[in-house]
Amino acid sequence: MGSVGRLRAGVTIGLVSAALAWTSPVAAVDGSGWRRTANVLPAALLTQRVGAPDPAQRLDVDVVLADPNTAAERATAAAVVDPNSPKFHHFLTTADYGRRFGVAAATRAAVTSWLRRNGLDVGPGPGGSHLIAAAGTVAQLDRLFDLRLGTYRSGPTQFLANDTAPRVPADLPITDVIGLNDLQHFTVPNPTHRGPAARTQLGAFAAQLDVRSLWHAYDAPDSDTGQGMHAGVFMAGNADPVIGSLRVFEETEQLPRVPVRVVRTQPGRADEYGGNDGGEEWMLDTQSSTGLAPGMSDLSLYTAKNLDDPGIVGDFAYWAADPTGPLLMNASFGSCEAFPVNSNTTRDSVQVEVGNDIQDTVEHALMQAFTEGRTLFAASGDTGSSCPVVALPVVGAGNGVANQALPAQGYPAASPWATAVGGTVLSLDKSGARADEQAWAFSGGGSALFIPEPEWQKSEPHVDLPCLPINSDGAPQPLGTVCRGVPDIAALSGSATEAMYINAYDQPTGAGGTSLSSPLVMGAWSRVAAAARKPLGPAAPAIYHIDADKRAHDFFDVTAGEAVGNGLYVPGPGWDYNTGYGVPDIAKLTADLTGGTTPAHPAAAARVPDPPTGDKVACEPFGTSPTGNVATDLLGDNGDTRDLTSAGMTLSPDGKSLVITVRGPHLAARAPFGVGGNSIRATWVYHGTTYVAEAAADPSGKVTGTLSTPRREDPLNPSKEEPKTTEFGAEYGSGSLTMTIPLSDIGSPKPGDRLQYPIASSGRGQGNDDVVGPTNDYTVGQRCH
C-alpha cells in the first residue's frame, strides 16, 4: 500500500498557504563600507518596548561567515553515501573538510580580530568552522553592531531584542549574527521556559520497563555492547547532576561506568554553564543511550549555556568541526522546520513559534558532520503529525499533550543530514520477549513542507508526498518535488501508562517520548557500528541501502498504532510516516551490515574512579551553583529565594546526626506573593539506598523536614507497603538552610563510610529551579565548618 493511502482523508494545508506570499529578507549595503544583515525580529513583536537592559549584561552571539562552496559541499555529501559513486564511503576528516570547504584561516583571523578589538570574547571553536562564537556586554554589542538593544514585552513574556539589523563591515563575509534576542530558542519536549516557572515532568510517564529488558526485546547480542564506540549528547547548562544521575543509574542497573567528557561550546567560565534547562532531559539521553550500549568507550556532553539559539547553533558547529568529536550524537530537542518567513510571539501565556531562524546555519554544520561519516540521531517530536508550534507555560512544546495542527515537521529531525527517530509503545510477555509493539499516538512523523527528500531516501517509494512549491528561503521549488519523510526508524517512547526507568536527581522515575526513542536508537546503533571493520557512515543512508528482503527481517515492522494514527498519518506495512522502517533487531541488523556481531575493538573502556572525598577535597562543598540562574516566572518572581550557591555535609558536634547546610544569598521559606512555599531537597546514596531529605515550607512559611527512601516499584508486583517517612529538624538562617538528620534514620553510617552523589535542589513542589552537586562525595566523620 502506498503512503498516500496512509494519509488521512480531509487533510488541508490552509494553515500554511500564506507562506506562498512570504519573501526572505536580505542583507543591505549602505555604500559607506558597512552593510546590515537580516537578524531582527518581526516588527509586530517590537511594538511594546518597556525599557533598556543593563549595559553590563552579557550576551552570547554566533557570527556566521559566508560559504562560497555550498554546491560542492552538497555534491560531496551526496557522493559519500552513494553506492554508485567512486567517492562512496570516502568520508572526510575534519582537517580534509577544513582544507576543501572551510573558512580560510586569514578570514577567520580578520573577523576574530574585529570582534576582539571591540571588546568581545571569542570562543574556542575549532578552526575552519563557518561559525565564530563570541560574547560581550549589551553596551559592547550596541556599539559594535550599531544597535539599540531593548527590553520588550509580548503578552506575558518579557524579552531582550534588537530593533534594527546589525551592521557589519562590508569587507568581512559575515552573513548572520545569531543571539541578539533571547526570545528565540529550541525546546525539549517538556522544557524549562524563560518566564513561566515550569519544569520537566518526566514522571508523567509510568515506568514499567528497565533498560535491560530492552536488550532482550530488541535482540541485542551479548558479545557486543558497543565496545570501542564514541557517542555524545547535545545538552545545555549544568552537567554535574547529569553525570551524577548517570552514575546512580549505572549502580542501580549494575552497569559499568561509562567515561564522560564535557565539552563547553561557548566562550566564558565554567560557572556560566550553571543553568538547569532541561536537566532531566539530558539525564534521559545519557542513561538510555549508555544503558543500551554500556560497553561504549566514552560519552561526550556538548553543552551550551542554555537552549537559546546561539548555544544550540554553537553545539552543532563545534561538534562538526571537532577532530576528536564522536561519530554518533543525539539531539532530543527541536523546533518547527524553517518557513520562508518565521514568526515568534506570545498570546495569552502561550508562546507561538512558526519555523526557526537558524536552520541554514545548523544545516551547514550537519552537512559537514554527515560528510565526515557522523550520525545525528534526532527525536521526531511528541506532537504527532505537527511540529511544536505552541509552547505551553508548564509542559513546553508538548509531551503527548496535543497535536498542534500545523502539518510541518520538527527540526533537526527533518534535516536530510539527520536520522529521525519516532516512538513506539512496547508490550512484553512473561519471558521478556516482545508481545506487541505499536506506533505511539503522539510520535512525530509526516512529510516536511519545504525540505526535499535526500537522494538516499528516494529509493523508498512510500515517501511520496510533495513539498510546497517554494523552499524555506522563499525560492520557487519544482512542482511535484517529493519532501523529506520522517521518521526513518523508531524505538520505545512509551505512553501515559508505560515508559522506561531512569534516575533523575538520585531518584527513580519514569521517562518517555521520542526523547527516549532517539538515544535508545543511538545506543542500538553503537552496538551495530562496534562490529564494523570499517566505518558504516551516517545511519539513515546505510539503512535505506540495505536490500529490501534483508531489511524486512532486520526491523520489526510496526503496522498498528495505539490510536488510529499520529494525526494525519496511519501506520502500515513497510515504511510509513509514523515509524519509518520500524524498530531495529540489533543482532540481525548488525550481522547484515557488518558480517557478524563480534566487536572490532573489544577493549574495555577506561575505569572511571569514584568522586573525590575525604582529605582529597578537605571541607569543600559537595556542589556549587552560580548566583542568579533561576528563571523569572509569570508572576514576576525572580526565584532568588530558591537560588542556591553551595551545599555541604558534616556531622553534628555529638556525632549522632548528619548536618546538611544549603546556601544561597536570599534563601527563604516563603516565596514572594505568598504563592506556595519553597522546598529544598538533599539526596544521596548509601549502601545502594537513596535518601531524600526535604525541607518544605507551607504558604505561611512553616518548615517541615521529611526523610524518605524512594523505591522503584515493580508494576507487576506493586508493594502494598507505604514508603517509610520520618521527620527531622530544619531551619532557615541568613542565606542558608540547615537540615539535621539522625544517623540512625539513614542506615547508621560509620566513620569512613561514603555518602555518594549528594545533590541539593530547590523549587516549589517537585520541580527543580536550581541544583548543586554532585561534585564530591562525603566521608562520614569529616567535619566541615
Buried (B, 14 or more C-beta within 10 A) or exposed (E): EEBEEBBEEEEEEEBBEEBEEEEBEEBEEEEEEBBBBBBBBEEEBBEEEEEEBEEEEBBBBBBBBBBEBBEEBBEBBBBBBBEEBEBBBBBBEBEBBBEBBBBEEEBBEBBBEBBEEBEBBBBEBBBBBBBBBBBBBBBBBBEBBBBEBBBBBBBBBBBBBBBBBBBBEBEBBBBBBBBBBBBBBBBBBBBBBBBBBBBBBBBBBBBBBBBBBBBEBBBBBEBBBBBBBBBBBBBBBBBBBBBBBBBBBBBBBEBBBBBBBBBBBBBBEEEBBBBBBBBBBBBBBBBBBBBBBBBBBBBBBBBBBBBBBBBBBBBBBBBBBBEEBBBBBBBBBBBBBBBBBBBBBBEEBBBBBBBBBBBBBBBBBBBBBBBBBBBBBBBBBBBBBBBBBBBBBBBBBBBBBBBBBBBBBBBBBBBBBBBBBBBBBBEBEEEBEBEEBBBBBBBBBBBBBBBBBBBBBEEBEBBBBBBBEBBBEBEEBEEEBBBBBBBBBBBBBBBBEBBBBBBBBBBBBBBBBBBBBBBBBBBBBBBBBBBBEEBBBBBBBBBBBBEEEBBBEBBBBBBBBBBEBBBBBBBBEBBBBBBBBBBBBBBBBBBBBBEBBBBBEEEEBEEBEEBEBBEEBEEBBBBBBBBEBBBBBBEEBBBBBBBBBBBBBBBBEEEEBBBBBBBBBEBBBBBBEEEBBBBBBBBBBBEEEBBBBBBBBEEEBEBBBBBBBBBBBEEEEEEEEEEEEBEBBBEBEEEBBBBBBBBEBBBEBEEEBBBBBBBBBBBBEBBBBBBBBBBBBBBBBBEBE
